[in-house]
Amino acid sequence: MEARAQSTLNARLPLETKRLLQSAARLRGQSLSDFVLGAAYDQAVSTLRAYEILELSRRDSALFATAIAMPATPLSEVTERFVAAHIRANVLRRTSIPD
Protein backbone atom coordinates (compact mmCIF):
# COMPACT_ATOMS: atom_id res chain seq x y z
CA MET A 1 0.00 0.00 0.00
CA GLU A 2 1.34 3.42 -0.96
CA ALA A 3 1.80 5.91 1.90
CA ARG A 4 0.14 9.31 1.49
CA ALA A 5 2.28 12.41 1.62
CA GLN A 6 1.84 14.37 4.82
CA SER A 7 2.04 18.09 5.45
CA THR A 8 1.78 20.40 8.43
CA LEU A 9 -0.57 23.33 8.97
CA ASN A 10 -0.04 25.71 11.88
CA ALA A 11 -2.35 28.52 12.93
CA ARG A 12 -2.14 31.36 15.41
CA LEU A 13 -5.48 32.13 17.01
CA PRO A 14 -6.87 33.87 20.08
CA LEU A 15 -6.98 31.74 23.22
CA GLU A 16 -10.78 32.08 23.42
CA THR A 17 -11.13 30.69 19.90
CA LYS A 18 -8.88 27.73 20.72
CA ARG A 19 -10.91 26.97 23.83
CA LEU A 20 -14.14 27.13 21.84
CA LEU A 21 -12.75 24.73 19.23
CA GLN A 22 -11.44 22.37 21.92
CA SER A 23 -14.86 22.29 23.62
CA ALA A 24 -16.62 21.49 20.35
CA ALA A 25 -14.04 18.83 19.47
CA ARG A 26 -14.43 17.23 22.89
CA LEU A 27 -18.24 17.09 22.46
CA ARG A 28 -17.73 15.25 19.17
CA GLY A 29 -15.13 12.91 20.62
CA GLN A 30 -12.47 14.23 18.27
CA SER A 31 -9.01 15.64 18.69
CA LEU A 32 -8.65 19.36 18.12
CA SER A 33 -6.69 18.68 14.92
CA ASP A 34 -9.32 16.29 13.54
CA PHE A 35 -12.13 18.70 14.39
CA VAL A 36 -10.45 21.73 12.80
CA LEU A 37 -9.30 19.82 9.73
CA GLY A 38 -12.74 18.27 9.26
CA ALA A 39 -14.46 21.65 9.48
CA ALA A 40 -11.92 23.28 7.16
CA TYR A 41 -12.25 20.40 4.68
CA ASP A 42 -16.07 20.64 4.67
CA GLN A 43 -15.88 24.39 4.01
CA ALA A 44 -13.34 23.90 1.23
CA VAL A 45 -15.53 21.31 -0.50
CA SER A 46 -18.61 23.51 -0.13
CA THR A 47 -16.77 26.54 -1.54
CA LEU A 48 -15.43 24.61 -4.52
CA ARG A 49 -18.83 23.08 -5.31
CA ALA A 50 -20.51 26.49 -5.22
CA TYR A 51 -17.84 27.90 -7.54
CA GLU A 52 -18.16 24.95 -9.97
CA ILE A 53 -21.94 25.31 -10.09
CA LEU A 54 -21.64 29.02 -10.78
CA GLU A 55 -19.05 28.49 -13.52
CA LEU A 56 -21.01 25.66 -15.13
CA SER A 57 -24.13 27.80 -15.08
CA ARG A 58 -22.37 30.66 -16.86
CA ARG A 59 -20.81 28.36 -19.45
CA ASP A 60 -23.99 26.39 -20.03
CA SER A 61 -26.04 29.58 -20.33
CA ALA A 62 -23.72 30.86 -23.04
CA LEU A 63 -23.84 27.54 -24.91
CA PHE A 64 -27.63 27.44 -24.66
CA ALA A 65 -27.99 31.00 -25.95
CA THR A 66 -25.71 30.18 -28.89
CA ALA A 67 -27.69 27.03 -29.70
CA ILE A 68 -30.98 28.94 -29.66
CA ALA A 69 -29.62 31.78 -31.78
CA MET A 70 -28.10 29.45 -34.37
CA PRO A 71 -30.09 26.23 -34.59
CA ALA A 72 -28.35 23.33 -36.27
CA THR A 73 -29.25 22.33 -39.80
CA PRO A 74 -30.69 18.82 -39.91
CA LEU A 75 -28.65 16.18 -41.66
CA SER A 76 -29.92 15.34 -45.15
CA GLU A 77 -30.20 11.67 -44.16
CA VAL A 78 -32.46 12.55 -41.23
CA THR A 79 -34.60 14.80 -43.43
CA GLU A 80 -34.92 12.06 -46.08
CA ARG A 81 -36.00 9.50 -43.48
CA PHE A 82 -38.53 11.93 -42.01
CA VAL A 83 -40.05 12.64 -45.42
CA ALA A 84 -40.16 8.92 -46.27
CA ALA A 85 -41.87 8.11 -42.96
CA HIS A 86 -44.38 10.91 -43.52
CA ILE A 87 -45.20 9.63 -47.00
CA ARG A 88 -45.59 6.06 -45.70
CA ALA A 89 -47.90 7.26 -42.93
CA ASN A 90 -50.10 9.17 -45.37
CA VAL A 91 -50.23 6.21 -47.77
CA LEU A 92 -51.23 3.89 -44.93
CA ARG A 93 -53.96 6.27 -43.80
CA ARG A 94 -55.41 6.52 -47.30
CA THR A 95 -55.45 2.74 -47.77
CA SER A 96 -56.92 1.93 -44.36
CA ILE A 97 -59.79 4.45 -44.39
CA PRO A 98 -62.87 3.13 -46.22
CA ASP A 99 -64.52 5.52 -48.72
WOPE-V65545 format. One line per field, one symbol per residue. burial: # if it has 24 or more other ideal C-beta (glycine too) atoms within 12 Angstrom, else .. A space follows every 10 residues. Layout:
BEGIN
burial=???
END
This chain:
BEGIN
burial=.......... .......... #......... .....#.... .......... .......... .......... .......... .......... .........
END
